[in-house]
């Protein structure tokens, strides 16, 4: 990386070339091109800086989690790789700590060649959209079965193939900013909460879609999560997901315009007291 002046930690943190591709209010992500084995390759450089200049020291003294951990994202990516989940490949990272708390850092991942899930979805027929959501649900079911607690939203997926028979053949997961860096045992209720979050926040970004797409997602999830007691546990999980979806819808002002569509199409709204 010396060819573009990236030799030390500070070089990565001050890098300002390339295209800024991150969304507003997110940690900055820039493109970076390198010549590797005679070929031009593209990478994404994500930089994280604590939003609270003195927060790290205050947090350390309160014995809480530090506000910034680049290593967390790296560990989540590595955990998924170990469990056979296709993810973007990290090729470098660095972190600065004070008193054991992360102040700033970076992670560099190689570009995944393909199309954004959301772009493919929006240009596809209903039949293909249902198939996309079926394999998307299968992916989430496998994550929970393998005790990986990381919410994967539509914008976190790249389609690398138009053969949507198996998520391992067609999807690659990118951007693991949030999640648990180790394996955890998730209850049915916790899984339902994760699915409720994914549904509302994913719908907010990708569009309301059809009821059959949600059913395809849940069908794919349940086929891979493999709850032991079948119908009873399946119903419990779906109920928990709907309860969580309702809670999120009516607690966050961002979803005000989404509420009417979901209430009309799915009959989901705030519960009235008995």
C-alpha positions as CSV (number, residue, x, y, z in Angstrom):
1,X,0.0,0.0,0.0
2,X,3.1,2.2,0.0
3,X,2.3,3.1,-3.6
4,X,-0.5,5.4,-2.4
5,X,1.2,6.5,0.8
6,X,-0.5,4.2,3.3
7,X,2.3,3.0,5.5
8,X,1.3,3.8,9.1
9,X,-1.9,4.0,11.2
10,X,-2.2,7.8,10.8
11,X,-2.0,7.4,7.0
12,X,-5.2,5.3,6.9
13,X,-7.0,7.7,9.4
14,X,-6.1,10.8,7.3
15,X,-6.8,9.2,3.9
16,X,-9.2,11.5,1.9
17,X,-8.8,10.3,-1.6
18,X,-11.3,8.0,-3.4
19,X,-15.0,8.3,-3.4
20,X,-17.0,8.8,-0.2
21,X,-19.7,6.0,-0.4
22,X,-21.1,6.0,3.2
23,X,-24.6,7.3,4.1
24,X,-24.9,10.6,6.0
25,X,-24.5,10.3,9.8
26,X,-22.6,7.0,9.3
27,X,-18.9,6.4,9.8
28,X,-17.0,7.5,6.7
29,X,-16.3,4.8,4.1
30,X,-14.1,5.6,1.1
31,X,-13.1,3.6,-2.0
32,X,-9.4,2.8,-2.4
33,X,-7.7,1.2,-5.5
34,X,-4.6,-0.8,-5.4
35,X,-2.6,-2.8,-8.0
36,X,-2.4,-6.4,-6.8
37,X,-0.7,-9.1,-8.9
38,X,-0.9,-6.9,-11.9
39,X,-4.6,-6.2,-11.5
40,X,-6.4,-3.1,-10.2
41,X,-8.5,-4.0,-7.2
42,X,-11.0,-2.0,-5.2
43,X,-11.3,-1.8,-1.5
44,X,-13.4,0.0,1.1
45,X,-11.8,1.9,3.9
46,X,-14.0,2.5,6.9
47,X,-12.8,4.9,9.6
48,X,-14.3,5.2,13.1
49,X,-13.7,8.0,15.5
50,X,-15.3,8.3,18.9
51,X,-18.1,10.9,18.7
52,X,-17.4,11.9,22.3
53,X,-13.8,13.2,22.8
54,X,-13.7,12.4,26.5
55,X,-16.3,9.7,26.5
56,X,-13.8,6.9,26.3
57,X,-12.1,7.8,29.6
58,X,-15.5,8.4,31.4
59,X,-16.8,5.0,30.1
60,X,-13.6,3.3,31.2
61,X,-14.0,4.5,34.8
62,X,-17.6,3.4,34.8
63,X,-16.6,-0.1,33.7
64,X,-18.8,-0.1,30.6
65,X,-18.1,-1.1,27.1
66,X,-15.9,1.3,25.2
67,X,-17.8,3.5,22.7
68,X,-15.8,2.3,19.6
69,X,-14.4,-1.1,18.7
70,X,-13.0,-1.7,15.3
71,X,-12.0,-5.2,16.5
72,X,-15.7,-6.1,17.0
73,X,-16.5,-5.8,13.3
74,X,-13.4,-7.8,12.4
75,X,-14.4,-10.6,14.8
76,X,-17.9,-10.7,13.5
77,X,-16.6,-11.1,9.9
78,X,-14.2,-13.8,11.0
79,X,-16.9,-15.6,13.0
80,X,-19.2,-15.7,9.9
81,X,-16.4,-16.9,7.7
82,X,-15.6,-19.7,10.2
83,X,-19.3,-20.8,10.1
84,X,-19.5,-20.9,6.3
85,X,-21.4,-17.6,5.8
86,X,-20.2,-15.7,2.7
87,X,-18.9,-12.3,3.9
88,X,-16.6,-9.5,2.6
89,X,-13.0,-10.3,3.3
90,X,-11.1,-8.0,5.7
91,X,-7.5,-7.3,4.5
92,X,-6.3,-4.9,7.2
93,X,-7.3,-3.0,10.3
94,X,-5.9,-0.8,13.0
95,X,-7.1,0.7,16.3
96,X,-5.8,3.3,18.8
97,X,-6.7,2.7,22.5
98,X,-6.4,4.8,25.6
99,X,-6.7,3.1,29.0
100,X,-8.1,0.1,27.2
101,X,-10.8,2.1,25.3
102,X,-10.9,2.5,21.5
103,X,-10.6,6.1,20.4
104,X,-10.3,5.6,16.7
105,X,-9.5,3.0,14.1
106,X,-10.0,1.7,10.6
107,X,-10.9,-1.5,8.8
108,X,-10.1,-2.3,5.1
109,X,-12.2,-4.8,3.2
110,X,-12.0,-6.0,-0.4
111,X,-14.8,-5.1,-2.8
112,X,-17.4,-7.7,-3.5
113,X,-18.2,-7.8,-7.2
114,X,-22.0,-8.0,-7.7
115,X,-25.2,-6.0,-7.4
116,X,-26.8,-4.5,-4.3
117,X,-29.7,-6.7,-3.0
118,X,-32.0,-3.6,-2.9
119,X,-31.2,-2.7,-6.6
120,X,-31.9,-6.3,-7.7
121,X,-35.1,-6.4,-5.7
122,X,-36.5,-3.2,-7.1
123,X,-35.9,-4.3,-10.7
124,X,-37.3,-7.8,-10.3
125,X,-40.7,-9.4,-10.8
126,X,-42.8,-10.5,-7.8
127,X,-41.8,-14.1,-8.4
128,X,-38.1,-13.2,-8.2
129,X,-38.6,-10.9,-5.2
130,X,-40.3,-13.8,-3.3
131,X,-37.3,-16.0,-4.2
132,X,-34.9,-13.4,-2.9
133,X,-36.7,-13.1,0.3
134,X,-36.9,-16.9,0.7
135,X,-33.1,-17.2,0.6
136,X,-32.7,-14.1,2.7
137,X,-34.9,-15.8,5.4
138,X,-32.8,-18.9,5.0
139,X,-29.6,-16.9,5.7
140,X,-31.1,-15.4,8.9
141,X,-32.3,-18.9,10.0
142,X,-28.8,-20.3,9.5
143,X,-27.3,-17.4,11.5
144,X,-29.6,-18.0,14.4
145,X,-29.1,-21.8,14.3
146,X,-25.3,-21.3,14.3
147,X,-25.7,-18.9,17.3
148,X,-24.6,-15.8,15.4
149,X,-26.4,-12.7,16.7
150,X,-26.0,-10.2,13.9
151,X,-28.9,-8.4,12.2
152,X,-28.5,-8.5,8.4
153,X,-30.5,-5.8,6.6
154,X,-31.2,-5.7,2.9
155,X,-28.5,-3.0,2.4
156,X,-26.0,-5.4,3.9
157,X,-26.3,-7.9,1.0
158,X,-24.6,-8.1,-2.3
159,X,-26.0,-10.5,-5.0
160,X,-23.1,-12.2,-6.7
161,X,-25.3,-14.6,-8.8
162,X,-28.8,-14.6,-10.2
163,X,-29.2,-18.2,-9.1
164,X,-31.3,-17.8,-6.0
165,X,-31.5,-21.4,-5.0
166,X,-29.1,-21.1,-2.1
167,X,-27.9,-18.0,-0.2
168,X,-24.4,-19.3,-0.2
169,X,-24.3,-19.2,-4.0
170,X,-25.9,-15.8,-4.5
171,X,-25.3,-13.6,-1.4
172,X,-22.3,-12.0,0.3
173,X,-22.8,-10.2,3.6
174,X,-21.0,-6.8,4.0
175,X,-20.7,-4.1,6.7
176,X,-20.9,-5.9,10.0
177,X,-20.8,-2.8,12.2
178,X,-23.3,-4.2,14.7
179,X,-23.7,-7.6,16.3
180,X,-22.2,-9.9,18.9
181,X,-18.6,-10.9,18.2
182,X,-19.0,-14.4,19.7
183,X,-21.6,-17.2,19.6
184,X,-24.6,-16.7,21.8
185,X,-27.7,-18.9,22.6
186,X,-30.8,-17.0,21.4
187,X,-34.3,-17.8,22.7
188,X,-37.3,-17.9,20.4
189,X,-38.4,-14.6,21.9
190,X,-35.0,-13.0,21.1
191,X,-35.0,-14.4,17.6
192,X,-38.5,-13.0,17.1
193,X,-37.4,-9.6,18.2
194,X,-34.5,-9.6,15.8
195,X,-36.8,-10.6,12.9
196,X,-39.3,-7.8,13.9
197,X,-36.5,-5.2,13.7
198,X,-35.3,-6.5,10.4
199,X,-38.7,-6.5,8.9
200,X,-39.6,-2.9,9.9
201,X,-36.2,-1.3,9.2
202,X,-35.7,-3.3,6.0
203,X,-39.2,-2.3,4.8
204,X,-38.5,1.3,5.5
205,X,-35.5,1.2,3.2
206,X,-36.6,-1.2,0.5
207,X,-40.3,-0.5,0.3
208,X,-43.5,-2.2,1.6
209,X,-43.6,-5.1,-0.8
210,X,-46.3,-7.8,-0.8
211,X,-47.6,-10.1,1.9
212,X,-46.2,-13.1,-0.1
213,X,-42.7,-11.8,0.3
214,X,-42.9,-11.7,4.0
215,X,-44.3,-15.2,4.1
216,X,-41.5,-16.3,1.8
217,X,-38.9,-14.8,4.3
218,X,-40.5,-16.4,7.3
219,X,-40.8,-19.8,5.5
220,X,-37.1,-19.7,4.5
221,X,-36.1,-18.7,8.1
222,X,-38.1,-21.5,9.7
223,X,-36.8,-24.1,7.3
224,X,-33.2,-23.4,8.5
225,X,-33.7,-22.3,12.1
226,X,-35.1,-25.8,12.9
227,X,-36.9,-25.2,16.1
228,X,-37.6,-28.6,17.7
229,X,-41.3,-28.3,18.6
230,X,-42.5,-27.3,15.2
231,X,-45.8,-25.5,15.0
232,X,-46.1,-24.2,18.6
233,X,-42.6,-22.6,18.5
234,X,-43.1,-21.3,15.0
235,X,-46.3,-19.5,16.1
236,X,-44.5,-18.1,19.1
237,X,-41.7,-16.8,17.0
238,X,-44.0,-15.1,14.5
239,X,-46.1,-13.6,17.2
240,X,-43.0,-12.2,18.9
241,X,-41.8,-10.8,15.5
242,X,-45.1,-9.0,14.9
243,X,-45.2,-7.6,18.5
244,X,-41.7,-6.3,18.1
245,X,-42.6,-4.8,14.6
246,X,-45.5,-3.0,16.1
247,X,-43.4,-1.7,19.0
248,X,-40.7,-0.3,16.6
249,X,-43.3,1.2,14.2
250,X,-45.0,3.2,16.9
251,X,-41.9,4.3,18.8
252,X,-39.8,5.7,16.0
253,X,-41.0,8.8,14.2
254,X,-39.0,7.8,11.1
255,X,-41.7,5.1,10.4
256,X,-44.7,7.5,10.6
257,X,-45.4,7.2,6.8
258,X,-44.9,3.4,6.9
259,X,-47.4,2.7,9.6
260,X,-50.5,3.3,7.4
261,X,-49.3,0.9,4.7
262,X,-48.4,-1.8,7.2
263,X,-51.6,-1.4,9.1
264,X,-53.7,-1.6,5.9
265,X,-51.8,-4.5,4.4
266,X,-51.0,-6.6,7.4
267,X,-53.5,-5.4,10.0
268,X,-50.7,-4.5,12.4
269,X,-51.3,-1.6,14.8
270,X,-51.1,-0.6,18.4
271,X,-53.0,-2.9,20.7
272,X,-56.1,-1.3,22.3
273,X,-56.6,-2.0,26.0
274,X,-59.2,-4.7,26.8
